[in-house]
Amino acid sequence: MELFRSQIDAIASESYEQFMDHADANFRQSISQDQFGALSESLSPRLVDGYQSEYLGALNQDGFNVHLWKMTLASSDSDNLVKMAMRENEIAGFWIQ
């Protein structure tokens, strides 16, 4: 849960370095600083308004441990599904749907 919060805080504060702090080499190569900037620019204002999260569990998929959260932004009535894929204690993927 701590790593999830760190990733969300990195998006809210627009910190690419913090977002990539626990990323594996493939994840680092797949998301450029510009791509992260576009993501955080659109989500940061809504995250700063506050959010609630609920851990839903984990799945084992093709060698990855994929953790799932339900996240509800204070500024929205809709829920988001957040997925964080882990392998060998490093983030291999992070999605907000």
N, CA, C and O atoms as a printed pandas DataFrame, in Angstrom:
     atom_number atom_name residue_name chain_id  residue_number  x_coord  y_coord  z_coord
0              1         N          MET        A               1    0.826   -1.201    0.000
1              2        CA          MET        A               1    0.000    0.000    0.000
2              3         C          MET        A               1    0.869    1.263    0.000
3              4         O          MET        A               1    0.511    2.277   -0.600
4              5         N          GLU        A               2    1.998    1.184    0.673
5              6        CA          GLU        A               2    2.886    2.339    0.728
6              7         C          GLU        A               2    3.412    2.713   -0.659
7              8         O          GLU        A               2    3.505    3.895   -0.993
8              9         N          LEU        A               3    3.750    1.721   -1.451
9             10        CA          LEU        A               3    4.254    1.976   -2.800
10            11         C          LEU        A               3    3.158    2.562   -3.694
11            12         O          LEU        A               3    3.429    3.431   -4.523
12            13         N          PHE        A               4    1.927    2.088   -3.527
13            14        CA          PHE        A               4    0.788    2.651   -4.261
14            15         C          PHE        A               4    0.668    4.146   -3.954
15            16         O          PHE        A               4    0.568    4.965   -4.868
16            17         N          ARG        A               5    0.677    4.493   -2.671
17            18        CA          ARG        A               5    0.555    5.906   -2.282
18            19         C          ARG        A               5    1.706    6.736   -2.838
19            20         O          ARG        A               5    1.514    7.876   -3.262
20            21         N          SER        A               6    2.898    6.158   -2.832
21            22        CA          SER        A               6    4.058    6.866   -3.371
22            23         C          SER        A               6    3.871    7.174   -4.856
23            24         O          SER        A               6    4.222    8.261   -5.314
24            25         N          GLN        A               7    3.325    6.228   -5.600
25            26        CA          GLN        A               7    3.091    6.442   -7.032
26            27         C          GLN        A               7    2.027    7.517   -7.261
27            28         O          GLN        A               7    2.191    8.388   -8.115
28            29         N          ILE        A               8    0.947    7.450   -6.502
29            30        CA          ILE        A               8   -0.116    8.456   -6.636
30            31         C          ILE        A               8    0.400    9.829   -6.219
31            32         O          ILE        A               8    0.105   10.829   -6.874
32            33         N          ASP        A               9    1.171    9.882   -5.129
33            34        CA          ASP        A               9    1.758   11.156   -4.694
34            35         C          ASP        A               9    2.705   11.715   -5.754
35            36         O          ASP        A               9    2.758   12.927   -5.961
36            37         N          ALA        A              10    3.449   10.842   -6.422
37            38        CA          ALA        A              10    4.356   11.283   -7.486
38            39         C          ALA        A              10    3.581   11.912   -8.637
39            40         O          ALA        A              10    4.005   12.925   -9.194
40            41         N          ILE        A              11    2.456   11.321   -8.991
41            42        CA          ILE        A              11    1.614   11.897  -10.049
42            43         C          ILE        A              11    1.059   13.240   -9.590
43            44         O          ILE        A              11    1.079   14.213  -10.344
44            45         N          ALA        A              12    0.562   13.298   -8.355
45            46        CA          ALA        A              12   -0.027   14.535   -7.828
46            47         C          ALA        A              12    0.998   15.664   -7.764
47            48         O          ALA        A              12    0.669   16.820   -8.032
48            49         N          SER        A              13    2.233   15.334   -7.412
49            50        CA          SER        A              13    3.275   16.361   -7.288
50            51         C          SER        A              13    4.091   16.526   -8.573
51            52         O          SER        A              13    5.037   17.312   -8.625
52            53         N          GLU        A              14    3.708   15.772   -9.609
53            54        CA          GLU        A              14    4.356   15.834  -10.918
54            55         C          GLU        A              14    5.852   15.522  -10.829
55            56         O          GLU        A              14    6.674   16.181  -11.466
56            57         N          SER        A              15    6.191   14.501  -10.025
57            58        CA          SER        A              15    7.584   14.111   -9.819
58            59         C          SER        A              15    7.909   12.825  -10.586
59            60         O          SER        A              15    7.620   11.722  -10.122
60            61         N          TYR        A              16    8.502   12.983  -11.746
61            62        CA          TYR        A              16    8.899   11.848  -12.577
62            63         C          TYR        A              16    9.914   10.976  -11.842
63            64         O          TYR        A              16    9.843    9.749  -11.899
64            65         N          GLU        A              17   10.853   11.613  -11.154
65            66        CA          GLU        A              17   11.888   10.871  -10.436
66            67         C          GLU        A              17   11.273    9.973   -9.371
67            68         O          GLU        A              17   11.653    8.808   -9.248
68            69         N          GLN        A              18   10.333   10.499   -8.604
69            70        CA          GLN        A              18    9.668    9.697   -7.573
70            71         C          GLN        A              18    8.865    8.567   -8.209
71            72         O          GLN        A              18    8.861    7.449   -7.696
72            73         N          PHE        A              19    8.191    8.844   -9.311
73            74        CA          PHE        A              19    7.379    7.835   -9.985
74            75         C          PHE        A              19    8.243    6.678  -10.477
75            76         O          PHE        A              19    7.803    5.529  -10.463
76            77         N          MET        A              20    9.459    6.971  -10.909
77            78        CA          MET        A              20   10.353    5.949  -11.450
78            79         C          MET        A              20   11.290    5.343  -10.403
79            80         O          MET        A              20   12.089    4.464  -10.726
80            81         N          ASP        A              21   11.202    5.794   -9.176
81            82        CA          ASP        A              21   12.129    5.378   -8.124
82            83         C          ASP        A              21   12.192    3.864   -7.935
83            84         O          ASP        A              21   13.269    3.328   -7.676
84            85         N          HIS        A              22   11.072    3.167   -8.058
85            86        CA          HIS        A              22   11.021    1.717   -7.844
86            87         C          HIS        A              22   10.719    0.949   -9.133
87            88         O          HIS        A              22   10.334   -0.219   -9.086
88            89         N          ALA        A              23   10.893    1.604  -10.278
89            90        CA          ALA        A              23   10.561    0.987  -11.567
90            91         C          ALA        A              23   11.687    0.094  -12.069
91            92         O          ALA        A              23   12.865    0.360  -11.830
92            93         N          ASP        A              24   11.304   -0.970  -12.769
93            94        CA          ASP        A              24   12.323   -1.806  -13.409
94            95         C          ASP        A              24   12.783   -1.138  -14.710
95            96         O          ASP        A              24   12.200   -0.145  -15.146
96            97         N          ALA        A              25   13.817   -1.685  -15.313
97            98        CA          ALA        A              25   14.421   -1.078  -16.503
98            99         C          ALA        A              25   13.434   -0.954  -17.662
99           100         O          ALA        A              25   13.426    0.064  -18.353
100          101         N          ASN        A              26   12.608   -1.966  -17.884
101          102        CA          ASN        A              26   11.638   -1.917  -18.988
102          103         C          ASN        A              26   10.596   -0.829  -18.778
103          104         O          ASN        A              26   10.235   -0.122  -19.718
104          105         N          PHE        A              27   10.111   -0.694  -17.546
105          106        CA          PHE        A              27    9.114    0.340  -17.255
106          107         C          PHE        A              27    9.726    1.727  -17.436
107          108         O          PHE        A              27    9.079    2.627  -17.970
108          109         N          ARG        A              28   10.964    1.900  -16.996
109          110        CA          ARG        A              28   11.651    3.191  -17.163
110          111         C          ARG        A              28   11.755    3.572  -18.644
111          112         O          ARG        A              28   11.591    4.737  -19.007
112          113         N          GLN        A              29   12.028    2.582  -19.484
113          114        CA          GLN        A              29   12.178    2.852  -20.914
114          115         C          GLN        A              29   10.841    3.087  -21.607
115          116         O          GLN        A              29   10.788    3.742  -22.648
116          117         N          SER        A              30    9.770    2.561  -21.039
117          118        CA          SER        A              30    8.475    2.637  -21.723
118          119         C          SER        A              30    7.733    3.947  -21.484
119          120         O          SER        A              30    6.824    4.282  -22.243
120          121         N          ILE        A              31    8.102    4.697  -20.443
121          122        CA          ILE        A              31    7.409    5.954  -20.146
122          123         C          ILE        A              31    8.430    7.084  -20.090
123          124         O          ILE        A              31    9.273    7.132  -19.194
124          125         N          SER        A              32    8.342    7.984  -21.052
125          126        CA          SER        A              32    9.259    9.126  -21.084
126          127         C          SER        A              32    8.804   10.188  -20.082
127          128         O          SER        A              32    7.677   10.158  -19.587
128          129         N          GLN        A              33    9.692   11.106  -19.802
129          130        CA          GLN        A              33    9.345   12.200  -18.897
130          131         C          GLN        A              33    8.206   13.036  -19.484
131          132         O          GLN        A              33    7.354   13.523  -18.741
132          133         N          ASP        A              34    8.183   13.206  -20.799
133          134        CA          ASP        A              34    7.099   13.956  -21.444
134          135         C          ASP        A              34    5.759   13.235  -21.306
135          136         O          ASP        A              34    4.737   13.870  -21.045
136          137         N          GLN        A              35    5.761   11.912  -21.480
137          138        CA          GLN        A              35    4.522   11.146  -21.319
138          139         C          GLN        A              35    4.019   11.241  -19.883
139          140         O          GLN        A              35    2.827   11.440  -19.649
140          141         N          PHE        A              36    4.927   11.100  -18.929
141          142        CA          PHE        A              36    4.543   11.230  -17.527
142          143         C          PHE        A              36    4.008   12.637  -17.258
143          144         O          PHE        A              36    3.028   12.802  -16.531
144          145         N          GLY        A              37    4.647   13.641  -17.838
145          146        CA          GLY        A              37    4.202   15.020  -17.653
146          147         C          GLY        A              37    2.775   15.232  -18.122
147          148         O          GLY        A              37    1.998   15.919  -17.458
148          149         N          ALA        A              38    2.424   14.648  -19.258
149          150        CA          ALA        A              38    1.053   14.771  -19.772
150          151         C          ALA        A              38    0.063   14.094  -18.836
151          152         O          ALA        A              38   -1.015   14.626  -18.575
152          153         N          LEU        A              39    0.430   12.919  -18.331
153          154        CA          LEU        A              39   -0.434   12.201  -17.391
154          155         C          LEU        A              39   -0.621   12.994  -16.109
155          156         O          LEU        A              39   -1.749   13.211  -15.665
156          157         N          SER        A              40    0.476   13.423  -15.521
157          158        CA          SER        A              40    0.377   14.114  -14.237
158          159         C          SER        A              40   -0.296   15.475  -14.381
159          160         O          SER        A              40   -0.988   15.924  -13.467
160          161         N          GLU        A              41   -0.100   16.129  -15.514
161          162        CA          GLU        A              41   -0.747   17.419  -15.736
162          163         C          GLU        A              41   -2.268   17.282  -15.738
163          164         O          GLU        A              41   -2.974   18.161  -15.244
164          165         N          SER        A              42   -2.767   16.187  -16.291
165          166        CA          SER        A              42   -4.220   16.000  -16.341
166          167         C          SER        A              42   -4.785   15.488  -15.015
167          168         O          SER        A              42   -5.908   15.832  -14.647
168          169         N          LEU        A              43   -4.012   14.667  -14.293
169          170        CA          LEU        A              43   -4.534   14.075  -13.056
170          171         C          LEU        A              43   -4.198   14.852  -11.790
171          172         O          LEU        A              43   -4.951   14.801  -10.818
172          173         N          SER        A              44   -3.090   15.562  -11.789
173          174        CA          SER        A              44   -2.616   16.229  -10.577
174          175         C          SER        A              44   -3.665   17.119   -9.902
175          176         O          SER        A              44   -3.866   17.001   -8.694
176          177         N          PRO        A              45   -4.336   17.998  -10.639
177          178        CA          PRO        A              45   -5.323   18.861   -9.974
178          179         C          PRO        A              45   -6.444   18.066   -9.300
179          180         O          PRO        A              45   -6.939   18.455   -8.242
180          181         N          ARG        A              46   -6.835   16.966   -9.911
181          182        CA          ARG        A              46   -7.916   16.158   -9.336
182          183         C          ARG        A              46   -7.426   15.344   -8.147
183          184         O          ARG        A              46   -8.186   15.121   -7.205
184          185         N          LEU        A              47   -6.175   14.896   -8.170
185          186        CA          LEU        A              47   -5.617   14.146   -7.040
186          187         C          LEU        A              47   -5.403   15.051   -5.831
187          188         O          LEU        A              47   -5.597   14.631   -4.690
188          189         N          VAL        A              48   -5.004   16.287   -6.086
189          190        CA          VAL        A              48   -4.776   17.235   -4.996
190          191         C          VAL        A              48   -6.080   17.514   -4.243
191          192         O          VAL        A              48   -6.061   17.795   -3.045
192          193         N          ASP        A              49   -7.205   17.436   -4.947
193          194        CA          ASP        A              49   -8.513   17.625   -4.300
194          195         C          ASP        A              49   -8.835   16.489   -3.337
195          196         O          ASP        A              49   -9.732   16.618   -2.503
196          197         N          GLY        A              50   -8.118   15.388   -3.446
197          198        CA          GLY        A              50   -8.310   14.245   -2.554
198          199         C          GLY        A              50   -8.843   13.026   -3.285
199          200         O          GLY        A              50   -9.441   13.128   -4.356
200          201         N          TYR        A              51   -8.610   11.876   -2.679
201          202        CA          TYR        A              51   -9.091   10.616   -3.237
202          203         C          TYR        A              51   -9.205    9.597   -2.117
203          204         O          TYR        A              51   -8.604    9.741   -1.053
204          205         N          GLN        A              52   -9.986    8.570   -2.383
205          206        CA          GLN        A              52  -10.078    7.424   -1.482
206          207         C          GLN        A              52   -9.650    6.201   -2.270
207          208         O          GLN        A              52   -9.934    6.078   -3.461
208          209         N          SER        A              53   -8.961    5.298   -1.584
209          210        CA          SER        A              53   -8.540    4.077   -2.262
210          211         C          SER        A              53   -8.875    2.869   -1.405
211          212         O          SER        A              53   -8.917    2.936   -0.177
212          213         N          GLU        A              54   -9.109    1.772   -2.092
213          214        CA          GLU        A              54   -9.413    0.501   -1.429
214          215         C          GLU        A              54   -8.646   -0.595   -2.154
215          216         O          GLU        A              54   -8.782   -0.766   -3.366
216          217         N          TYR        A              55   -7.841   -1.334   -1.403
217          218        CA          TYR        A              55   -7.076   -2.433   -1.983
218          219         C          TYR        A              55   -8.027   -3.579   -2.279
219          220         O          TYR        A              55   -8.791   -4.001   -1.410
220          221         N          LEU        A              56   -7.981   -4.085   -3.509
221          222        CA          LEU        A              56   -8.899   -5.142   -3.932
222          223         C          LEU        A              56   -8.264   -6.524   -3.931
223          224         O          LEU        A              56   -8.976   -7.527   -3.896
224          225         N          GLY        A              57   -6.943   -6.594   -3.968
225          226        CA          GLY        A              57   -6.274   -7.888   -3.976
226          227         C          GLY        A              57   -5.199   -7.943   -5.039
227          228         O          GLY        A              57   -4.846   -6.934   -5.650
228          229         N          ALA        A              58   -4.684   -9.152   -5.248
229          230        CA          ALA        A              58   -3.594   -9.340   -6.205
230          231         C          ALA        A              58   -3.857  -10.557   -7.081
231          232         O          ALA        A              58   -4.521  -11.509   -6.669
232          233         N          LEU        A              59   -3.328  -10.504   -8.285
233          234        CA          LEU        A              59   -3.410  -11.598   -9.251
234          235         C          LEU        A              59   -1.997  -11.998   -9.650
235          236         O          LEU        A              59   -1.101  -11.156   -9.712
236          237         N          ASN        A              60   -1.802  -13.261   -9.916
237          238        CA          ASN        A              60   -0.547  -13.730  -10.500
238          239         C          ASN        A              60   -0.773  -13.888  -11.995
239          240         O          ASN        A              60   -1.584  -14.708  -12.426
240          241         N          GLN        A              61   -0.048  -13.095  -12.787
241          242        CA          GLN        A              61   -0.228  -13.118  -14.235
242          243         C          GLN        A              61    1.129  -13.145  -14.930
243          244         O          GLN        A              61    1.882  -12.172  -14.877
244          245         N          ASP        A              62    1.431  -14.255  -15.573
245          246        CA          ASP        A              62    2.638  -14.388  -16.396
246          247         C          ASP        A              62    3.910  -13.945  -15.672
247          248         O          ASP        A              62    4.744  -13.246  -16.249
248          249         N          GLY        A              63    4.057  -14.347  -14.423
249          250        CA          GLY        A              63    5.257  -14.018  -13.665
250          251         C          GLY        A              63    5.222  -12.679  -12.963
251          252         O          GLY        A              63    6.189  -12.296  -12.305
252          253         N          PHE        A              64    4.122  -11.965  -13.094
253          254        CA          PHE        A              64    3.958  -10.680  -12.420
254          255         C          PHE        A              64    2.950  -10.830  -11.290
255          256         O          PHE        A              64    1.996  -11.601  -11.398
256          257         N          ASN        A              65    3.162  -10.100  -10.218
257          258        CA          ASN        A              65    2.187  -10.002   -9.149
258          259         C          ASN        A              65    1.465   -8.668   -9.372
259          260         O          ASN        A              65    2.051   -7.607   -9.154
260          261         N          VAL        A              66    0.209   -8.711   -9.800
261          262        CA          VAL        A              66   -0.535   -7.513  -10.179
262          263         C          VAL        A              66   -1.488   -7.137   -9.047
263          264         O          VAL        A              66   -2.432   -7.866   -8.739
264          265         N          HIS        A              67   -1.221   -5.982   -8.435
265          266        CA          HIS        A              67   -2.042   -5.481   -7.334
266          267         C          HIS        A              67   -3.119   -4.558   -7.899
267          268         O          HIS        A              67   -2.874   -3.802   -8.839
268          269         N          LEU        A              68   -4.315   -4.631   -7.312
269          270        CA          LEU        A              68   -5.471   -3.870   -7.797
270          271         C          LEU        A              68   -6.035   -2.985   -6.691
271          272         O          LEU        A              68   -6.156   -3.411   -5.543
272          273         N          TRP        A              69   -6.375   -1.754   -7.047
273          274        CA          TRP        A              69   -7.024   -0.830   -6.131
274          275         C          TRP        A              69   -8.223   -0.190   -6.815
275          276         O          TRP        A              69   -8.227    0.023   -8.027
276          277         N          LYS        A              70   -9.220    0.106   -6.032
277          278        CA          LYS        A              70  -10.322    0.966   -6.455
278          279         C          LYS        A              70   -9.968    2.356   -5.931
279          280         O          LYS        A              70   -9.687    2.523   -4.744
280          281         N          MET        A              71   -9.983    3.351   -6.815
281          282        CA          MET        A              71   -9.678    4.719   -6.412
282          283         C          MET        A              71  -10.818    5.626   -6.851
283          284         O          MET        A              71  -11.244    5.594   -8.006
284          285         N          THR        A              72  -11.299    6.425   -5.928
285          286        CA          THR        A              72  -12.359    7.384   -6.210
286          287         C          THR        A              72  -11.825    8.782   -5.926
287          288         O          THR        A              72  -11.423    9.088   -4.804
288          289         N          LEU        A              73  -11.826    9.617   -6.944
289          290        CA          LEU        A              73  -11.381   10.995   -6.784
290          291         C          LEU        A              73  -12.494   11.810   -6.143
291          292         O          LEU        A              73  -13.670   11.611   -6.449
292          293         N          ALA        A              74  -12.126   12.729   -5.254
293          294        CA          ALA        A              74  -13.123   13.560   -4.582
294          295         C          ALA        A              74  -13.924   14.389   -5.584
295          296         O          ALA        A              74  -15.081   14.725   -5.333
296          297         N          SER        A              75  -13.309   14.715   -6.712
297          298        CA          SER        A              75  -13.962   15.561   -7.714
298          299         C          SER        A              75  -14.777   14.771   -8.735
299          300         O          SER        A              75  -15.208   15.334   -9.742
300          301         N          SER        A              76  -14.998   13.467   -8.493
301          302        CA          SER        A              76  -15.688   12.636   -9.476
302          303         C          SER        A              76  -16.599   11.627   -8.789
303          304         O          SER        A              76  -16.337   11.199   -7.664
304          305         N          ASP        A              77  -17.659   11.258   -9.471
305          306        CA          ASP        A              77  -18.550   10.210   -8.973
306          307         C          ASP        A              77  -18.137    8.839   -9.490
307          308         O          ASP        A              77  -18.667    7.821   -9.045
308          309         N          SER        A              78  -17.200    8.810  -10.420
309          310        CA          SER        A              78  -16.767    7.547  -11.020
310          311         C          SER        A              78  -15.589    6.956  -10.254
311          312         O          SER        A              78  -14.795    7.671   -9.645
312          313         N          ASP        A              79  -15.502    5.640  -10.303
313          314        CA          ASP        A              79  -14.373    4.923   -9.714
314          315         C          ASP        A              79  -13.335    4.652  -10.793
315          316         O          ASP        A              79  -13.659    4.556  -11.977
316          317         N          ASN        A              80  -12.096    4.532  -10.369
317          318        CA          ASN        A              80  -10.997    4.151  -11.254
318          319         C          ASN        A              80  -10.409    2.845  -10.755
319          320         O          ASN        A              80  -10.362    2.597   -9.550
320          321         N          LEU        A              81   -9.964    2.018  -11.673
321          322        CA          LEU        A              81   -9.230    0.814  -11.334
322          323         C          LEU        A              81   -7.754    1.125  -11.537
323          324         O          LEU        A              81   -7.342    1.559  -12.613
324          325         N          VAL        A              82   -6.964    0.899  -10.494
325          326        CA          VAL        A              82   -5.522    1.115  -10.576
326          327         C          VAL        A              82   -4.848   -0.246  -10.486
327          328         O          VAL        A              82   -5.123   -1.033   -9.581
328          329         N          LYS        A              83   -3.958   -0.510  -11.443
329          330        CA          LYS        A              83   -3.216   -1.776  -11.466
330          331         C          LYS        A              83   -1.729   -1.468  -11.392
331          332         O          LYS        A              83   -1.221   -0.593  -12.094
332          333         N          MET        A              84   -1.042   -2.205  -10.524
333          334        CA          MET        A              84    0.405   -2.068  -10.412
334          335         C          MET        A              84    1.024   -3.457  -10.499
335          336         O          MET        A              84    0.828   -4.295   -9.619
336          337         N          ALA        A              85    1.772   -3.685  -11.571
337          338        CA          ALA        A              85    2.430   -4.973  -11.782
338          339         C          ALA        A              85    3.815   -4.933  -11.150
339          340         O          ALA        A              85    4.583   -3.995  -11.363
340          341         N          MET        A              86    4.120   -5.961  -10.373
341          342        CA          MET        A              86    5.400   -6.049   -9.672
342          343         C          MET        A              86    6.122   -7.331  -10.087
343          344         O          MET        A              86    5.503   -8.369  -10.318
344          345         N          ARG        A              87    7.439   -7.225  -10.171
345          346        CA          ARG        A              87    8.269   -8.409  -10.360
346          347         C          ARG        A              87    9.606   -8.117   -9.681
347          348         O          ARG        A              87   10.236   -7.088   -9.924
348          349         N          GLU        A              88   10.018   -9.051   -8.823
349          350        CA          GLU        A              88   11.278   -8.920   -8.089
350          351         C          GLU        A              88   11.363   -7.584   -7.351
351          352         O          GLU        A              88   12.392   -6.911   -7.389
352          353         N          ASN        A              89   10.274   -7.207   -6.680
353          354        CA          ASN        A              89   10.194   -5.991   -5.864
354          355         C          ASN        A              89   10.390   -4.696   -6.644
355          356         O          ASN        A              89   10.765   -3.674   -6.069
356          357         N          GLU        A              90   10.143   -4.733   -7.940
357          358        CA          GLU        A              90   10.199   -3.530   -8.757
358          359         C          GLU        A              90    8.894   -3.384   -9.532
359          360         O          GLU        A              90    8.241   -4.372   -9.868
360          361         N          ILE        A              91    8.527   -2.140   -9.808
361          362        CA          ILE        A              91    7.308   -1.871  -10.571
362          363         C          ILE        A              91    7.583   -2.137  -12.046
363          364         O          ILE        A              91    8.501   -1.568  -12.636
364          365         N          ALA        A              92    6.772   -3.008  -12.625
365          366        CA          ALA        A              92    6.907   -3.346  -14.039
366          367         C          ALA        A              92    5.798   -2.712  -14.873
367          368         O          ALA        A              92    5.873   -2.720  -16.101
368          369         N          GLY        A              93    4.772   -2.163  -14.225
369          370        CA          GLY        A              93    3.670   -1.516  -14.924
370          371         C          GLY        A              93    2.762   -0.813  -13.939
371          372         O          GLY        A              93    2.626   -1.235  -12.791
372          373         N          PHE        A              94    2.136    0.269  -14.398
373          374        CA          PHE        A              94    1.221    1.034  -13.545
374          375         C          PHE        A              94    0.163    1.648  -14.444
375          376         O          PHE        A              94    0.482    2.414  -15.354
376          377         N          TRP        A              95   -1.108    1.312  -14.188
377          378        CA          TRP        A              95   -2.212    1.775  -15.033
378          379         C          TRP        A              95   -3.335    2.341  -14.178
379          380         O          TRP        A              95   -3.655    1.810  -13.115
380          381         N          ILE        A              96   -3.923    3.419  -14.656
381          382        CA          ILE        A              96   -5.133    3.979  -14.049
382          383         C          ILE        A              96   -6.197    3.955  -15.132
383          384         O          ILE        A              96   -6.047    4.583  -16.180
384          385         N          GLN        A              97   -7.284    3.218  -14.867
385          386        CA          GLN        A              97   -8.358    3.091  -15.857
386          387         C          GLN        A              97   -9.632    3.697  -15.315
387          388         O          GLN        A              97  -10.657    3.692  -15.996
